[in-house]
Amino acid sequence: MSPLGPGGHFLCTVTACLLTCLFAAAATAGPDFEITAPGPQGPLSGTLLRADGTDPPIVLIIPGSGPVDRDGNGPNGLHTNTYRLIAEGLRGHGISSVRFDKRGLFKSRDATDEPDRVTLDAYGKDVRNWISRIRALTSAPCVWLLGHSEGGLVAINHAAASPDRICGLLLAAVPGRPLADVLQAQLSQNPANAPLLDQATLAIRELEAGRRLSLDGLHPALQVLFRNSVQDFWMDLFAFEARERLGLFGGPVLVLQGTNDVQVGVADANALSSSHGTARMLILENANHMLKAVETDGYFENLRTYADPHIPVHPGVVSGIADFIKQHGERG
């Protein structure tokens, strides 16, 4: 996951334009322009970055957890530009992309007035609408889904249920273990969380069992983490079986994982890859969770890169994705 969980907590620390208008925009705008797709109550907003050439392949970048925007930035000091950097890098390889703000957030704020009250299926409906819009704008026979962290779970879930018009999956820093275990491990990594780990464990196990929590008596940080508005989403995440769902998708799969990721690890990538018969795994030496190269094993030094947008993405990210797409072409 990104360091931001549902609705904006730190995991590490405790309607739309008419189609004719969009076609006109596509014909007259430059290679980087705003597009929209239908959301539950209003439009979802995104950026189409067009590559040169005739009918280039196109990637939909699905962001990670919490209030992270289409570029990979958000409140609470998150400033990585990871998604923008990937999109720009892919354009240099002749691959177009769309990145977007999630429902209820940033320029997609009118899509819903309850951004916390979501499920993986709800996010999947947004992905389906983006795929339809992209194909209408570009005539692409299919769309590649690049899911980062929690966004990879969204991609897996949607592709398992609706594989049509998906070229393949590109899964970057995606958990391959039960999410309850991932959250427990993330909380345990920070020594400052030691006083509240017992409470956190009990809360996680209750939600994992499908039971809502009372916030009475919880540490204030845990009251934010497990506030009432996100408990249903936590239960949805905890019940999700990523490996089982990925095994239902028959298309190409690339699993990318950094060795300096303090949120998910190579074991997660191995678990995902082993659940799909033809998945390819790309290990990114020294890359962290935000896909930046980090030359230290220090936990807090690693997290400091989350606030520096000038650090480029690991060089293997863009080249690995581009090579995989070009080798597999478009499934249609």
VEXFIRO-62815 format. One record per residue (C-alpha): residue number from 1; chain; z, y, x; residue in three letters. Coordinates in nm, 3 decimals. Layout:
(pt NUM,"A",(Z,Y,X),"ALA") ...
***
This chain:
(pt 1,"A",(0.000,0.000,0.000),"MET") (pt 2,"A",(-0.017,0.360,0.091),"SER") (pt 3,"A",(0.326,0.508,0.167),"PRO") (pt 4,"A",(0.331,0.643,-0.187),"LEU") (pt 5,"A",(0.411,0.408,-0.470),"GLY") (pt 6,"A",(0.352,0.442,-0.844),"PRO") (pt 7,"A",(0.398,0.799,-0.954),"GLY") (pt 8,"A",(0.470,0.935,-0.609),"GLY") (pt 9,"A",(0.769,0.767,-0.448),"HIS") (pt 10,"A",(0.767,0.665,-0.085),"PHE") (pt 11,"A",(0.758,0.290,-0.042),"LEU") (pt 12,"A",(0.839,0.331,0.323),"CYS") (pt 13,"A",(1.144,0.539,0.248),"THR") (pt 14,"A",(1.317,0.455,-0.041),"VAL") (pt 15,"A",(-1.514,1.397,-2.201),"THR") (pt 16,"A",(-1.717,1.364,-1.923),"ALA") (pt 17,"A",(-2.038,1.560,-1.852),"CYS") (pt 18,"A",(-2.342,1.453,-2.045),"LEU") (pt 19,"A",(-2.559,1.204,-1.862),"LEU") (pt 20,"A",(-2.851,1.442,-1.864),"THR") (pt 21,"A",(-2.639,1.703,-1.689),"CYS") (pt 22,"A",(-2.540,1.452,-1.425),"LEU") (pt 23,"A",(-2.900,1.358,-1.363),"PHE") (pt 24,"A",(-2.982,1.726,-1.320),"ALA") (pt 25,"A",(-2.698,1.765,-1.074),"ALA") (pt 26,"A",(-2.813,1.463,-0.878),"ALA") (pt 27,"A",(-3.162,1.604,-0.853),"ALA") (pt 28,"A",(-3.065,1.950,-0.736),"THR") (pt 29,"A",(-2.739,1.920,-0.547),"ALA") (pt 30,"A",(-2.689,1.847,-0.180),"GLY") (pt 31,"A",(-2.567,1.516,-0.046),"PRO") (pt 32,"A",(-2.203,1.588,-0.136),"ASP") (pt 33,"A",(-2.128,1.689,-0.495),"PHE") (pt 34,"A",(-1.887,1.648,-0.782),"GLU") (pt 35,"A",(-1.944,1.387,-1.051),"ILE") (pt 36,"A",(-1.737,1.266,-1.343),"THR") (pt 37,"A",(-1.683,0.944,-1.534),"ALA") (pt 38,"A",(-1.512,0.886,-1.868),"PRO") (pt 39,"A",(-1.135,0.845,-1.857),"GLY") (pt 40,"A",(-0.894,0.739,-2.132),"PRO") (pt 41,"A",(-0.842,1.094,-2.268),"GLN") (pt 42,"A",(-1.065,1.312,-2.052),"GLY") (pt 43,"A",(-1.291,1.298,-1.747),"PRO") (pt 44,"A",(-1.222,1.130,-1.417),"LEU") (pt 45,"A",(-1.337,1.340,-1.122),"SER") (pt 46,"A",(-1.499,1.219,-0.801),"GLY") (pt 47,"A",(-1.727,1.302,-0.512),"THR") (pt 48,"A",(-2.064,1.140,-0.452),"LEU") (pt 49,"A",(-2.167,1.146,-0.087),"LEU") (pt 50,"A",(-2.535,1.061,-0.071),"ARG") (pt 51,"A",(-2.692,0.897,0.231),"ALA") (pt 52,"A",(-3.048,0.960,0.339),"ASP") (pt 53,"A",(-3.315,0.707,0.261),"GLY") (pt 54,"A",(-3.451,0.533,-0.046),"THR") (pt 55,"A",(-3.195,0.358,-0.264),"ASP") (pt 56,"A",(-2.919,0.324,-0.004),"PRO") (pt 57,"A",(-2.629,0.089,-0.081),"PRO") (pt 58,"A",(-2.327,0.257,-0.233),"ILE") (pt 59,"A",(-1.952,0.203,-0.204),"VAL") (pt 60,"A",(-1.682,0.298,-0.454),"LEU") (pt 61,"A",(-1.361,0.381,-0.266),"ILE") (pt 62,"A",(-1.052,0.286,-0.471),"ILE") (pt 63,"A",(-0.740,0.468,-0.346),"PRO") (pt 64,"A",(-0.399,0.323,-0.273),"GLY") (pt 65,"A",(-0.075,0.370,-0.461),"SER") (pt 66,"A",(0.091,0.688,-0.577),"GLY") (pt 67,"A",(-0.046,1.044,-0.602),"PRO") (pt 68,"A",(-0.307,1.009,-0.330),"VAL") (pt 69,"A",(-0.628,1.203,-0.387),"ASP") (pt 70,"A",(-0.991,1.112,-0.326),"ARG") (pt 71,"A",(-0.965,1.213,0.040),"ASP") (pt 72,"A",(-0.651,1.014,0.115),"GLY") (pt 73,"A",(-0.406,1.304,0.094),"ASN") (pt 74,"A",(-0.112,1.384,-0.131),"GLY") (pt 75,"A",(0.224,1.552,-0.168),"PRO") (pt 76,"A",(0.528,1.472,0.043),"ASN") (pt 77,"A",(0.339,1.523,0.368),"GLY") (pt 78,"A",(0.062,1.265,0.323),"LEU") (pt 79,"A",(-0.244,1.417,0.492),"HIS") (pt 80,"A",(-0.476,1.157,0.642),"THR") (pt 81,"A",(-0.830,1.234,0.518),"ASN") (pt 82,"A",(-0.883,0.859,0.553),"THR") (pt 83,"A",(-1.115,0.817,0.254),"TYR") (pt 84,"A",(-1.318,1.127,0.337),"ARG") (pt 85,"A",(-1.358,1.012,0.697),"LEU") (pt 86,"A",(-1.471,0.666,0.587),"ILE") (pt 87,"A",(-1.720,0.817,0.341),"ALA") (pt 88,"A",(-1.863,1.048,0.605),"GLU") (pt 89,"A",(-1.884,0.765,0.855),"GLY") (pt 90,"A",(-2.063,0.539,0.609),"LEU") (pt 91,"A",(-2.317,0.811,0.536),"ARG") (pt 92,"A",(-2.400,0.811,0.906),"GLY") (pt 93,"A",(-2.486,0.440,0.864),"HIS") (pt 94,"A",(-2.711,0.506,0.565),"GLY") (pt 95,"A",(-2.455,0.410,0.301),"ILE") (pt 96,"A",(-2.363,0.633,0.006),"SER") (pt 97,"A",(-2.016,0.645,-0.145),"SER") (pt 98,"A",(-1.808,0.771,-0.434),"VAL") (pt 99,"A",(-1.440,0.851,-0.398),"ARG") (pt 100,"A",(-1.226,0.973,-0.684),"PHE") (pt 101,"A",(-0.893,1.109,-0.806),"ASP") (pt 102,"A",(-0.697,0.860,-1.013),"LYS") (pt 103,"A",(-0.634,0.915,-1.383),"ARG") (pt 104,"A",(-0.383,1.191,-1.453),"GLY") (pt 105,"A",(-0.384,1.328,-1.098),"LEU") (pt 106,"A",(-0.550,1.621,-0.919),"PHE") (pt 107,"A",(-0.893,1.696,-1.071),"LYS") (pt 108,"A",(-0.859,1.390,-1.295),"SER") (pt 109,"A",(-0.541,1.532,-1.447),"ARG") (pt 110,"A",(-0.702,1.563,-1.792),"ASP") (pt 111,"A",(-0.785,1.192,-1.802),"ALA") (pt 112,"A",(-0.430,1.115,-1.920),"THR") (pt 113,"A",(-0.100,1.296,-1.960),"ASP") (pt 114,"A",(0.093,0.984,-1.852),"GLU") (pt 115,"A",(-0.027,0.892,-1.500),"PRO") (pt 116,"A",(0.275,0.664,-1.442),"ASP") (pt 117,"A",(0.201,0.447,-1.744),"ARG") (pt 118,"A",(-0.077,0.233,-1.601),"VAL") (pt 119,"A",(-0.161,-0.129,-1.526),"THR") (pt 120,"A",(-0.408,-0.297,-1.293),"LEU") (pt 121,"A",(-0.625,-0.363,-1.599),"ASP") (pt 122,"A",(-0.615,0.006,-1.694),"ALA") (pt 123,"A",(-0.726,0.105,-1.347),"TYR") (pt 124,"A",(-0.994,-0.163,-1.376),"GLY") (pt 125,"A",(-1.136,0.014,-1.683),"LYS") (pt 126,"A",(-1.172,0.327,-1.471),"ASP") (pt 127,"A",(-1.352,0.126,-1.203),"VAL") (pt 128,"A",(-1.589,-0.014,-1.464),"ARG") (pt 129,"A",(-1.666,0.339,-1.586),"ASN") (pt 130,"A",(-1.731,0.455,-1.229),"TRP") (pt 131,"A",(-1.968,0.164,-1.170),"ILE") (pt 132,"A",(-2.161,0.251,-1.485),"SER") (pt 133,"A",(-2.182,0.617,-1.386),"ARG") (pt 134,"A",(-2.288,0.536,-1.031),"ILE") (pt 135,"A",(-2.564,0.304,-1.147),"ARG") (pt 136,"A",(-2.688,0.563,-1.395),"ALA") (pt 137,"A",(-2.700,0.829,-1.124),"LEU") (pt 138,"A",(-2.841,0.626,-0.839),"THR") (pt 139,"A",(-3.023,0.331,-0.999),"SER") (pt 140,"A",(-2.821,0.106,-0.769),"ALA") (pt 141,"A",(-2.837,-0.256,-0.887),"PRO") (pt 142,"A",(-2.474,-0.306,-0.785),"CYS") (pt 143,"A",(-2.180,-0.128,-0.624),"VAL") (pt 144,"A",(-1.955,-0.233,-0.335),"TRP") (pt 145,"A",(-1.582,-0.193,-0.404),"LEU") (pt 146,"A",(-1.372,-0.070,-0.112),"LEU") (pt 147,"A",(-1.007,-0.104,-0.210),"GLY") (pt 148,"A",(-0.736,0.031,0.015),"HIS") (pt 149,"A",(-0.387,-0.114,-0.017),"SER") (pt 150,"A",(-0.298,-0.120,-0.390),"GLU") (pt 151,"A",(-0.659,-0.018,-0.456),"GLY") (pt 152,"A",(-0.759,-0.355,-0.315),"GLY") (pt 153,"A",(-0.553,-0.525,-0.585),"LEU") (pt 154,"A",(-0.736,-0.317,-0.844),"VAL") (pt 155,"A",(-1.068,-0.424,-0.689),"ALA") (pt 156,"A",(-0.969,-0.792,-0.681),"ILE") (pt 157,"A",(-0.844,-0.791,-1.038),"ASN") (pt 158,"A",(-1.152,-0.617,-1.174),"HIS") (pt 159,"A",(-1.400,-0.827,-0.975),"ALA") (pt 160,"A",(-1.237,-1.150,-1.091),"ALA") (pt 161,"A",(-1.269,-1.043,-1.454),"ALA") (pt 162,"A",(-1.602,-0.858,-1.441),"SER") (pt 163,"A",(-1.809,-0.960,-1.136),"PRO") (pt 164,"A",(-2.141,-0.834,-1.272),"ASP") (pt 165,"A",(-2.286,-0.536,-1.084),"ARG") (pt 166,"A",(-2.037,-0.575,-0.798),"ILE") (pt 167,"A",(-2.213,-0.629,-0.465),"CYS") (pt 168,"A",(-1.896,-0.745,-0.294),"GLY") (pt 169,"A",(-1.538,-0.656,-0.202),"LEU") (pt 170,"A",(-1.416,-0.464,0.103),"LEU") (pt 171,"A",(-1.038,-0.506,0.118),"LEU") (pt 172,"A",(-0.855,-0.279,0.362),"ALA") (pt 173,"A",(-0.481,-0.327,0.430),"ALA") (pt 174,"A",(-0.431,-0.519,0.107),"VAL") (pt 175,"A",(-0.118,-0.727,0.037),"PRO") (pt 176,"A",(-0.176,-1.100,0.027),"GLY") (pt 177,"A",(0.185,-1.187,-0.062),"ARG") (pt 178,"A",(0.370,-1.129,-0.389),"PRO") (pt 179,"A",(0.427,-0.757,-0.429),"LEU") (pt 180,"A",(0.800,-0.804,-0.477),"ALA") (pt 181,"A",(0.820,-0.955,-0.128),"ASP") (pt 182,"A",(0.606,-0.676,0.016),"VAL") (pt 183,"A",(0.828,-0.406,-0.131),"LEU") (pt 184,"A",(1.144,-0.581,-0.011),"GLN") (pt 185,"A",(1.003,-0.601,0.342),"ALA") (pt 186,"A",(0.895,-0.238,0.340),"GLN") (pt 187,"A",(1.237,-0.118,0.235),"LEU") (pt 188,"A",(1.408,-0.337,0.491),"SER") (pt 189,"A",(1.201,-0.199,0.780),"GLN") (pt 190,"A",(1.367,0.143,0.765),"ASN") (pt 191,"A",(1.723,0.125,0.904),"PRO") (pt 192,"A",(1.821,0.424,0.688),"ALA") (pt 193,"A",(1.779,0.208,0.380),"ASN") (pt 194,"A",(2.050,-0.039,0.480),"ALA") (pt 195,"A",(2.318,0.099,0.241),"PRO") (pt 196,"A",(2.102,0.045,-0.066),"LEU") (pt 197,"A",(1.921,-0.280,0.017),"LEU") (pt 198,"A",(2.153,-0.497,-0.193),"ASP") (pt 199,"A",(2.092,-0.281,-0.500),"GLN") (pt 200,"A",(1.719,-0.269,-0.425),"ALA") (pt 201,"A",(1.701,-0.648,-0.400),"THR") (pt 202,"A",(1.872,-0.695,-0.736),"LEU") (pt 203,"A",(1.643,-0.436,-0.897),"ALA") (pt 204,"A",(1.331,-0.597,-0.753),"ILE") (pt 205,"A",(1.434,-0.942,-0.874),"ARG") (pt 206,"A",(1.503,-0.813,-1.225),"GLU") (pt 207,"A",(1.160,-0.652,-1.249),"LEU") (pt 208,"A",(0.999,-0.957,-1.093),"GLU") (pt 209,"A",(1.152,-1.161,-1.376),"ALA") (pt 210,"A",(0.995,-0.922,-1.629),"GLY") (pt 211,"A",(1.317,-0.751,-1.728),"ARG") (pt 212,"A",(1.351,-0.374,-1.749),"ARG") (pt 213,"A",(1.626,-0.209,-1.547),"LEU") (pt 214,"A",(1.915,0.013,-1.640),"SER") (pt 215,"A",(1.930,0.300,-1.394),"LEU") (pt 216,"A",(2.303,0.345,-1.441),"ASP") (pt 217,"A",(2.485,0.312,-1.111),"GLY") (pt 218,"A",(2.171,0.288,-0.900),"LEU") (pt 219,"A",(2.147,0.492,-0.583),"HIS") (pt 220,"A",(1.957,0.817,-0.662),"PRO") (pt 221,"A",(1.668,0.715,-0.438),"ALA") (pt 222,"A",(1.632,0.390,-0.628),"LEU") (pt 223,"A",(1.649,0.575,-0.958),"GLN") (pt 224,"A",(1.334,0.756,-0.847),"VAL") (pt 225,"A",(1.169,0.441,-0.713),"LEU") (pt 226,"A",(1.236,0.242,-1.030),"PHE") (pt 227,"A",(1.243,0.520,-1.289),"ARG") (pt 228,"A",(1.173,0.420,-1.647),"ASN") (pt 229,"A",(0.817,0.546,-1.656),"SER") (pt 230,"A",(0.701,0.315,-1.373),"VAL") (pt 231,"A",(0.895,-0.001,-1.452),"GLN") (pt 232,"A",(0.615,-0.153,-1.658),"ASP") (pt 233,"A",(0.373,-0.097,-1.370),"PHE") (pt 234,"A",(0.615,-0.254,-1.122),"TRP") (pt 235,"A",(0.638,-0.560,-1.347),"MET") (pt 236,"A",(0.259,-0.575,-1.373),"ASP") (pt 237,"A",(0.227,-0.556,-0.994),"LEU") (pt 238,"A",(0.499,-0.813,-0.934),"PHE") (pt 239,"A",(0.328,-1.060,-1.170),"ALA") (pt 240,"A",(-0.013,-1.022,-1.002),"PHE") (pt 241,"A",(-0.142,-1.316,-0.798),"GLU") (pt 242,"A",(-0.389,-1.162,-0.553),"ALA") (pt 243,"A",(-0.491,-1.488,-0.387),"ARG") (pt 244,"A",(-0.550,-1.667,-0.716),"GLU") (pt 245,"A",(-0.756,-1.379,-0.854),"ARG") (pt 246,"A",(-0.961,-1.338,-0.537),"LEU") (pt 247,"A",(-1.050,-1.705,-0.549),"GLY") (pt 248,"A",(-1.224,-1.643,-0.883),"LEU") (pt 249,"A",(-1.473,-1.398,-0.731),"PHE") (pt 250,"A",(-1.788,-1.557,-0.594),"GLY") (pt 251,"A",(-1.936,-1.264,-0.406),"GLY") (pt 252,"A",(-1.904,-1.148,-0.043),"PRO") (pt 253,"A",(-1.557,-1.044,0.072),"VAL") (pt 254,"A",(-1.454,-0.858,0.388),"LEU") (pt 255,"A",(-1.082,-0.836,0.467),"VAL") (pt 256,"A",(-0.986,-0.562,0.714),"LEU") (pt 257,"A",(-0.637,-0.548,0.862),"GLN") (pt 258,"A",(-0.475,-0.348,1.140),"GLY") (pt 259,"A",(-0.228,-0.497,1.385),"THR") (pt 260,"A",(-0.001,-0.189,1.377),"ASN") (pt 261,"A",(0.034,-0.175,0.997),"ASP") (pt 262,"A",(0.403,-0.138,0.909),"VAL") (pt 263,"A",(0.343,-0.197,0.538),"GLN") (pt 264,"A",(0.128,-0.511,0.523),"VAL") (pt 265,"A",(0.022,-0.735,0.808),"GLY") (pt 266,"A",(-0.216,-0.988,0.952),"VAL") (pt 267,"A",(-0.036,-1.261,0.756),"ALA") (pt 268,"A",(-0.148,-1.083,0.438),"ASP") (pt 269,"A",(-0.507,-1.077,0.559),"ALA") (pt 270,"A",(-0.492,-1.446,0.646),"ASN") (pt 271,"A",(-0.354,-1.526,0.303),"ALA") (pt 272,"A",(-0.631,-1.336,0.127),"LEU") (pt 273,"A",(-0.907,-1.477,0.346),"SER") (pt 274,"A",(-0.789,-1.834,0.299),"SER") (pt 275,"A",(-0.806,-1.797,-0.079),"SER") (pt 276,"A",(-1.180,-1.719,-0.073),"HIS") (pt 277,"A",(-1.414,-1.976,0.073),"GLY") (pt 278,"A",(-1.653,-1.738,0.246),"THR") (pt 279,"A",(-1.438,-1.432,0.314),"ALA") (pt 280,"A",(-1.473,-1.271,0.654),"ARG") (pt 281,"A",(-1.168,-1.123,0.826),"MET") (pt 282,"A",(-1.185,-0.826,1.061),"LEU") (pt 283,"A",(-0.870,-0.758,1.264),"ILE") (pt 284,"A",(-0.845,-0.397,1.383),"LEU") (pt 285,"A",(-0.646,-0.379,1.703),"GLU") (pt 286,"A",(-0.374,-0.108,1.686),"ASN") (pt 287,"A",(-0.485,0.022,1.346),"ALA") (pt 288,"A",(-0.206,0.121,1.107),"ASN") (pt 289,"A",(-0.189,0.117,0.728),"HIS") (pt 290,"A",(-0.395,0.435,0.695),"MET") (pt 291,"A",(-0.656,0.278,0.923),"LEU") (pt 292,"A",(-0.580,0.509,1.217),"LYS") (pt 293,"A",(-0.537,0.381,1.572),"ALA") (pt 294,"A",(-0.171,0.393,1.681),"VAL") (pt 295,"A",(-0.081,0.313,2.041),"GLU") (pt 296,"A",(0.288,0.253,1.977),"THR") (pt 297,"A",(0.508,-0.001,1.805),"ASP") (pt 298,"A",(0.756,0.268,1.699),"GLY") (pt 299,"A",(0.808,0.278,1.323),"TYR") (pt 300,"A",(0.857,0.652,1.285),"PHE") (pt 301,"A",(0.586,0.734,1.540),"GLU") (pt 302,"A",(0.350,0.525,1.329),"ASN") (pt 303,"A",(0.442,0.715,1.014),"LEU") (pt 304,"A",(0.380,1.050,1.183),"ARG") (pt 305,"A",(0.008,0.971,1.184),"THR") (pt 306,"A",(0.019,0.985,0.804),"TYR") (pt 307,"A",(0.054,1.364,0.836),"ALA") (pt 308,"A",(-0.229,1.430,1.084),"ASP") (pt 309,"A",(-0.577,1.452,0.927),"PRO") (pt 310,"A",(-0.739,1.515,1.264),"HIS") (pt 311,"A",(-0.684,1.159,1.384),"ILE") (pt 312,"A",(-1.010,0.969,1.326),"PRO") (pt 313,"A",(-1.016,0.636,1.149),"VAL") (pt 314,"A",(-1.018,0.333,1.373),"HIS") (pt 315,"A",(-1.375,0.293,1.506),"PRO") (pt 316,"A",(-1.396,-0.063,1.379),"GLY") (pt 317,"A",(-1.346,0.038,1.015),"VAL") (pt 318,"A",(-1.676,0.210,0.944),"VAL") (pt 319,"A",(-1.888,-0.004,1.173),"SER") (pt 320,"A",(-1.734,-0.324,1.037),"GLY") (pt 321,"A",(-1.794,-0.222,0.676),"ILE") (pt 322,"A",(-2.148,-0.102,0.747),"ALA") (pt 323,"A",(-2.244,-0.418,0.934),"ASP") (pt 324,"A",(-2.105,-0.637,0.657),"PHE") (pt 325,"A",(-2.293,-0.449,0.385),"ILE") (pt 326,"A",(-2.621,-0.458,0.576),"LYS") (pt 327,"A",(-2.586,-0.830,0.645),"GLN") (pt 328,"A",(-2.529,-0.912,0.281),"HIS") (pt 329,"A",(-2.758,-0.663,0.111),"GLY") (pt 330,"A",(-2.727,-0.614,-0.262),"GLU") (pt 331,"A",(-2.647,-0.903,-0.489),"ARG") (pt 332,"A",(-2.751,-0.721,-0.809),"GLY") 
***
